[in-house]
Amino acid sequence: EGFGIPPLEAMACGCPVVASNVSSIPEAVGDAGLLFDPNNPNDLIKQIEKIITDKPTALNLIEKGIIRAKKFGWDGMADIIYKGYQELL
């Protein structure tokens, strides 16, 4: 995955997200998801268990995720890319 679109899609659908802490995924997820070390299966288990057993945390992540996903809509992304090209020129 080039930027972290699958976690953003999940957030837009109202799902709490557990995602890898490598590549660009932490940048996409921000504080709206729980991150884990992909080299540590126990870390993944811990984060999934947190969402399953801690309802306030899960609901908070859902709320934050919906807000976060809206920041990466197509119009906003096109604007960011356009501004990036302008800076390069």
BAMI-790247 format. One line per field, with one value per residue (C-alpha): residue in three letters; residue number from 0; chain; z, x, y. Coordinates in nm, 3 decimals. Last residue first. Example, Ala and Ser with C-alpha at 12.3 -4.5 7.8 and 13.67 -1.06 7.14 Angstrom:
<nodes>
resn c(SER; ALA)
resi c(1; 0)
chain c(A; A)
zz c(0.714; 0.780)
xx c(1.367; 1.230)
yy c(-0.106; -0.450)
</nodes>
This chain:
<nodes>
resn c(LEU; LEU; GLU; GLN; TYR; GLY; LYS; TYR; ILE; ILE; ASP; ALA; MET; GLY; ASP; TRP; GLY; PHE; LYS; LYS; ALA; ARG; ILE; ILE; GLY; LYS; GLU; ILE; LEU; ASN; LEU; ALA; THR; PRO; LYS; ASP; THR; ILE; ILE; LYS; GLU; ILE; GLN; LYS; ILE; LEU; ASP; ASN; PRO; ASN; ASN; PRO; ASP; PHE; LEU; LEU; GLY; ALA; ASP; GLY; VAL; ALA; GLU; PRO; ILE; SER; SER; VAL; ASN; SER; ALA; VAL; VAL; PRO; CYS; GLY; CYS; ALA; MET; ALA; GLU; LEU; PRO; PRO; ILE; GLY; PHE; GLY; GLU)
resi c(88; 87; 86; 85; 84; 83; 82; 81; 80; 79; 78; 77; 76; 75; 74; 73; 72; 71; 70; 69; 68; 67; 66; 65; 64; 63; 62; 61; 60; 59; 58; 57; 56; 55; 54; 53; 52; 51; 50; 49; 48; 47; 46; 45; 44; 43; 42; 41; 40; 39; 38; 37; 36; 35; 34; 33; 32; 31; 30; 29; 28; 27; 26; 25; 24; 23; 22; 21; 20; 19; 18; 17; 16; 15; 14; 13; 12; 11; 10; 9; 8; 7; 6; 5; 4; 3; 2; 1; 0)
chain c(A; A; A; A; A; A; A; A; A; A; A; A; A; A; A; A; A; A; A; A; A; A; A; A; A; A; A; A; A; A; A; A; A; A; A; A; A; A; A; A; A; A; A; A; A; A; A; A; A; A; A; A; A; A; A; A; A; A; A; A; A; A; A; A; A; A; A; A; A; A; A; A; A; A; A; A; A; A; A; A; A; A; A; A; A; A; A; A; A)
zz c(-0.995; -0.706; -0.482; -0.743; -0.769; -0.395; -0.408; -0.675; -0.473; -0.162; -0.359; -0.520; -0.176; -0.038; -0.328; -0.311; 0.062; 0.300; 0.579; 0.590; 0.695; 1.011; 1.124; 1.074; 1.245; 1.548; 1.614; 1.553; 1.766; 2.055; 2.025; 2.039; 2.336; 2.523; 2.443; 2.589; 2.544; 2.166; 2.080; 2.342; 2.235; 1.882; 2.015; 2.238; 1.962; 1.723; 1.985; 2.050; 1.680; 1.701; 1.368; 1.240; 1.532; 1.618; 1.577; 1.724; 1.522; 1.507; 1.647; 1.300; 1.064; 0.740; 0.890; 1.081; 0.751; 0.559; 0.609; 0.942; 1.252; 1.121; 1.165; 1.412; 1.307; 1.466; 1.193; 1.107; 0.729; 0.678; 0.926; 0.722; 0.405; 0.585; 0.697; 0.337; 0.190; 0.383; 0.148; -0.105; 0.000)
xx c(0.780; 0.819; 0.602; 0.326; 0.344; 0.290; 0.000; -0.168; -0.110; -0.263; -0.562; -0.620; -0.607; -0.864; -1.099; -1.056; -1.126; -0.830; -0.939; -1.273; -1.089; -0.963; -1.312; -1.451; -1.146; -1.171; -1.528; -1.447; -1.133; -1.332; -1.592; -1.322; -1.151; -1.481; -1.561; -1.239; -1.250; -1.258; -1.053; -0.789; -0.783; -0.694; -0.411; -0.268; -0.289; -0.098; 0.171; 0.191; 0.260; 0.574; 0.746; 0.447; 0.487; 0.140; -0.060; -0.399; -0.615; -0.736; -0.415; -0.264; -0.389; -0.244; 0.091; 0.111; 0.049; 0.330; 0.578; 0.566; 0.343; 0.106; -0.264; -0.546; -0.852; -1.192; -1.453; -1.688; -1.691; -1.467; -1.224; -1.211; -1.143; -0.867; -0.710; -0.725; -0.581; -0.256; -0.015; 0.143; 0.000)
yy c(2.448; 2.208; 2.421; 2.427; 2.048; 2.018; 2.261; 2.048; 1.732; 1.889; 2.018; 1.680; 1.519; 1.761; 1.703; 1.326; 1.309; 1.271; 1.503; 1.321; 1.004; 1.177; 1.281; 0.931; 0.784; 1.011; 0.896; 0.530; 0.556; 0.706; 0.430; 0.162; 0.327; 0.359; -0.009; -0.148; -0.526; -0.569; -0.261; -0.341; -0.706; -0.598; -0.381; -0.656; -0.919; -0.691; -0.631; -1.005; -1.064; -0.845; -0.783; -0.586; -0.342; -0.216; 0.105; 0.189; 0.423; 0.783; 0.931; 0.963; 0.692; 0.833; 0.933; 0.604; 0.419; 0.586; 0.304; 0.125; 0.132; -0.134; -0.075; -0.136; 0.060; 0.110; 0.077; 0.364; 0.323; 0.628; 0.471; 0.151; 0.350; 0.541; 0.212; 0.082; 0.409; 0.394; 0.566; 0.333; 0.000)
</nodes>
